[in-house]
Amino acid sequence: MALCVQNHTNVLPTDMSNKFPGYACLLGNVLETAAAALSQPDCSFEMAIDLAAVITFLLEALPHIKSSSRESSTMGDDDMTIGDEVVEIVLDGNLEQQITNAIDSRFLLQLTNVLFGGISTVRDSHSEGPDEKEVAAVGAACAFLHVTFDRLPLERIMTVLAYRTELVPVLWNFMKRCHQNQKWSSLPEQFSYLLGDAPGWLLPLSVFCPVYKHMLMIVDNEEFYEQEKPLSLKDVRCLIVILRQALWQLLWVNPSAHPGLGKSVSNTSSHRRHPVEAIQNRVGTVAAELLSQLQDWNNRRQFTPPSDFHADGVNDYFISQAVMEGTKAHDILKQAPFLIPFTSRVKIFTSQLALVRQRQGAHGVFTRNRFRIRRDHILEDAYNQMSALSEEDLRGLIRVTFVNEFGVEEAGIDGGGIFKDFMENITRAAFDVQYGLFKETSDHLLYPNPGSGLTHEQHLQFFHFLGTLLAKAMFEGILVDIPFATFFLSKLKQKYNYLNDLPSLDPELYRHLIFLKHYKGNISDLELYFVIVNNEYGEQTEEELLPGGKNLRVTNENVITFIHLVSNHRLNFQIRQQSSHFLRGFQQLIQKDWIDMFNEHELQLLISGSLESLDVDDLRRHTNYAGGYHGEHYVIEMFWEVLKSFSLENQKKFLKAGGAASEEALDRLPTSATCMNLLKLPPYRSKEQLETKLLYAINADAGFDLS
């Protein structure tokens, strides 16, 4: 059968009906026969190879078998087109059940045990590449699993493959040696499932990526970083290189003609597209997802330089293409943004913003919105005036006039600088934990207060407003000093948070949950139930994590479910309404595609800028002088020396000090006209005097009365 079925489909029996295709009936019976054969102690390696080949071919002809979590599509791999009609192939329920039941944990264990029985998982990577038997075993297993992943419900088989078989260590050792000994090119000729011109890494990656990704969903921080499970950090670094090179090859160097398209039609082999294109599309997706996940692990605790995720071929031509929709580079930017260096993505982001602002300016030259803001009612005034604006108005210019505590308008014409000062002041007020909409983690990072409704009747409208406010700052290129918690930034990317994100919110709760995960005794003795206690403003409430949870005890069998439900409750469920309204306000100005280019760590840099250093030399290169000053003037030389000697905190204050002029300015202090980013620097005679006066000025925190 292994020799003839694939090339002679006419040997298959005639279909009894649409619900009982001959190949599907044959597959169900072969699977049951295979289970019996593989369980025999004398089952040969060759028998396992042949069984895998026959099952792979028959599985490939099968329509997708839906699971509860798999969404059905209107026209997909399960459909045949006859004339203008679409005929959906639906197997008989009993036949479908026979096939899915046959590929169970016992079958997967038996097949992988026979195929991988003689293969070492700890072979020295610097030894020779894999021998013919190892290549045959890996090729057969990967071809079978690639098609299985595509046809059957994944949740039934993924955990078995990840934790009960040697699949990941065998595949990793195989891939690592092929990579280090440059053996990829010779593999396709030995993989019967692929054509000779396909990359050798294609088939192993199509299986390794989803299984390893599944493992990373369950592994905790201690296992990954300290115990270095399931792979050592050195191996993970090597894996990142393999994935990055493979992905760049697939997406840029040699992409398939229609990535993500070209669904196969399931009847006989003559109607199916070539499997190489199907695997290319699959690997492009799963490798991008896995690399993105590994980048998240690296952001939590760096184990490799961020540049390891960047492709070598990103150049000016690529960047110019990436800005334009419909180009190959733009598609890569959407599918695998981490391949492109952060600075290049920032350029693309700012150019997209500039384009929108330019279009807005062309359409609304004379439409300007003017805000009159009382300094002692900044939040109330801004909320009332900004909430009334349309999306189009929000994209346009907003000019601000401040009113002091005496009801007098402050001097100064807003050329952009006063609006910048307004944004810095309102964000400081709105995101202040004292206001009650946001809370702080132990690391002083901000996230929505789950109990915000107890302090503000209109709290959800305010979250919408704050989302718009943050978006307006980013839209105008204004940096605001708001350090957000990583798990909340995930909400701007519409991502789901998992157990490993919990330390960024509650390290103590995370430690308790990890204690439960590794508890060796009887967990029932701890008297835990599927409930969680919320404590907001001294008011304790109890919530069930599952229906009937207060009567459902946590046991050794269900503890993992309990751990993930607790994490989900704290990271996702508790702040879902606040996050949802914040996101809606945010997306009024900032498109999802723009944000998807960046991970959470990079998103924080876009919001607040780098906290590590200020490039004083770059600032000096872009400074213009007037009033008798020039680049070599002795006062200017002193000024740059003083600014360089400042602490990072004082350097940041200097940048924000546009408008920090008070009555003491009469005492020959440096002052500023923030409306045009102008520093007025008196001609001090000594560096000490200049330093003293400059420090005093940037800490004065005043308005615009004397600017």
C-alpha positions, 0 to 999 in steps of 0.5 A: 500500500505504501508503494502503490496507493499514493501513485495509483488512486484508482485502486481505492474502492468506489465511494459508497456515498458522500458521507462514506468516501472510500479513502475515509473508510479505508483510513479508519480501518488502517488506523485500527489495524496500525494500532494493533500492529504497533503494539506488537513487540516485534513491530519493525521500524520499516512497518512503522514507516510504511504505516505512517506513509499510508495514513499520511496520504489518506489523512491528506484527502480527508476534510477538516474534522471540526472541534469545539474550538475550531471555527467553520468557514464558509468556503475552506478546505472542506469544500468542493466546487462543482460548476457554480455550486459549493458542495461541502463534504461532511463525513458520517458521524460514526466514521469521523469518530472512528478516525479521531478516536483511533489517533489517540494518545496510545497510538501517538505514543506507539508510533513515535516509540517505534520510529524514534526508539533507536535515536538519541536525544542528546547526541553531540551537535558537532558530530556528523549530521543525521543518518538515513534511518534518522532522516526517514524516522523524522520525515515519516513522523513530521509528514504524518503530524503535519497533515494530522495538525491540518485535519484533526482537532489539535487539543486532543493530541498536542499535550500528548505530543508535548509531554508524553513523547520524545518528539520535541527533544528528538526533533530539536536535536535533529534540527540543531545538528542539521543547522550546525553541520549545514545538512539542510540542502540534502534532506528533501531528496530523503523526505519522500513527502517533499519535492527536491527543491524544498528547503530541508527545514520546512517539514521539521519546523511545521511540526516542531513549532506548534508543539514547542509553542504549546509547551511554552503556554504551560511552562512557568518562568522558573522552569524556562529561565532557571531550570531551562526546560524544555530547552536550554537557553543556549538552545533557545538562542540557536532556535531563534536563529533557525526560525529567523532565517527560515522565516526571512527565506519564506516571506522575503527571499522566496515567498510562495505565490499566494501566501495564506491562500490556495485552500486544498480541495478534498476528494482525490490527489489530482485535485489537491495543490502540491503539499510544499505550498501548504507547508510553506504557508503553515511554517510561515504562520507557526514560525512567526507565532513562535518567534513572537512568543520567544520575544515575549520571554526575552522581554520578561527577562533578557537572555539574548540580544534583541537584535537576534530577532532581526533579519539580516536583509532589512535595508532602505529599499525594504523600509521604503516598500514596507510603508506601502500597502499591498507590497511583500515588505508590508505583509512581512511588517504585519506578519513578522514585525520583529524581523525589522529593527525597532528604529526602522519600525518607528520610522515607518510608524512616524511616516504613517502618522505624518501622512494622516496629519498631512491629509488632515491638514489639507482637508481642514486648514481653517478648522481649529479647536481651541480649549480654554483650560483652568489649571486647577480644573484641568481634567474636568475641562479637558474631559468636557471639551475633548469628549465633544470632538469628532474623530476628524476633529481629534486628528486636527490641531488643538490649541490651548489657552491656560487660565490661572487660579485668578481666572486670568488667561496666561500669556503666550500663543500656542505654537504647539508647545502649550498643547504639549505642556497641557498633555503632560499635565493632564496625563499626570493628573488623569493617571495619578493613582489618587484619582482612582481610575488606575492602580500601581503594581509593586514596581509602580507600573499603572493598570486600570483599577478593577474597583474604579466603578466604586469611586467614579459613576462615569468611570467607563466614559473616563476610560474611553477619554483616557484612551483618546488622550493617550492616542492623541499624545502618540498621534502628535509625537508627544512623549508622556511619562506614564509607565504602564504595566506590561499586561495592560499594554497587551490589551492595546494589542488585543492580546490575552494574558497568561500565567507568566504575565502574572508577576507583572501584576501580583508577584506574591499571587504568582508565587502561591500559584507556582507553589500549588503547581509543584506541590507534591502532597495531596492538594485536597488537604489545602481546602481550596475551592474554585473561588477568588476573593476580591478586595477593593476599598476594604470591601471583600467579595467572593467570585466563583471561577466556574459555575458552582465553584464554591462547592468544587474543591481544588485537587491534584487533577484540576489544579492546573485548571484552577491556576489558569482560571485565577490568572485569567481572572486577575489579568483579563476578567477583572479589568475587561470593561475598563480595558475595552473602553480605553481601547475604543478611545485609543483606536479613534486615533491609532490604528490597530495595524500601527500598534501591531508592529510593536511588542509591549516593551516597544510600545512603552518606548513609543509612549514615554521614550527611553528611560536609559539615556538622553543623547545630548550630542544629538540634541546639540546637533539639532539646536539653532542659535540666535541673539548673538549665540553660536555653536562655539560661544563660551556660554553655549560650550558651558551650557552643553557641558553642564547639561551632560553632567546632569543626572538622567532625572534632571536631563528629563526635567530640562526637556520638559521645562518648556514654560518653567518660568516663575517670578524668580525669572526676574533674578536672571534665571534661564526661561523658556518660550515653550510655544516655540521650544525656545530656551532664553539663556542669560550670558552667565560668567561661570559654569557653576553659576549656569548650573545653579540657575539652570537647576533652579529653573527646571525645578520651578514648575511654573506656568506661561505668565512670563514666557 
